[in-house]
Amino acid sequence: MNRKKYPFAKKACSFIIRTSEDEEFVFETGSKQERDEIVYMWKLVVARLASQAVVGDGEGMVGEFFVSSSFGVP
C-alpha cells in the first residue's frame, strides 16, 4: 500500500480494488482476519466468473453475475 497516497489507511486491515481503468478503491476492515475473509471471497467470485467464461457458459455467467436493473434498489 502506497503510504504517500493513503497515509491513514491501516495496512494490516486494508485492501485495494483496482479497476481495469486504473481506478483504486481502498477499503478498511475491523481486523486482519476480516480483511483476509473478504479478499478470499472476492478471489472466489473472480475464479467463478473466469471459469464460466473459459467453458463458454455465457448464459450461466450472465444469469449469475449480471442482474436485471428491475431487481435493483429503488
N, C-alpha and C positions, 0 to 999 in steps of 0.2 A: 504494500500500500504506500502510495506516494505521500509522505508526511508534509511536503510543501503544499500539495493540493488539498489534502484532507488532514489538517493538523489536529483536529479534535476527535477524530474517529478512534475508538478503542480497537487497536489492531487485533487483539485476540477474539473480539466479539463481532467483528465487521466483515462484510464481504462486498464485492463489487460485481455488478452485472453489466457487461459491456455489449452494446448492440452492434449490429452489422454496419451501422452508420458511425461507429466510434463514440457514441454517447455512453456515458458512465452513470450508473445509479449505485449509490453507496447505501447499504443497509446495515443497521447495527442491532444486534440481538441482546438479550439479557445475560447470556452466558456463552462460553465457547461451545458447550455441548449443544445448545440450541442452534448456534450458527452452523455447526457440523451437520446437524439433522436437516436443516433447510437446504444446505448445499447438496447433501446426498439426495434429497427428494428432487431437486432441480436436475441433477445428473440422471436420475431415473426417467424423468419426463423427457429429457433430450434423447436419451437412449431409445425410449419407446417410439418417439416421433421418427427418429432416424431409421429404426428397424422397419417401421411401416413404409417409409419412403423407399428403402432398399428392396423390399419384397414387392413393391408396386401396389400396395393396398391403399390406393388413393382415396377410395370411398370410406374405408375404415378410419383413415387418418383425418379426413375432413369431419366425419361424424364424431370422432373422439376429441379433436382438438379445436375445431372451429365451430362455434355455436351460432345459430341464427341470432340476429340482433333482436328478434322478438322475445328472446329469453333474457335480455339484458335488464339491468336495474333501471327503473324509470327515472 
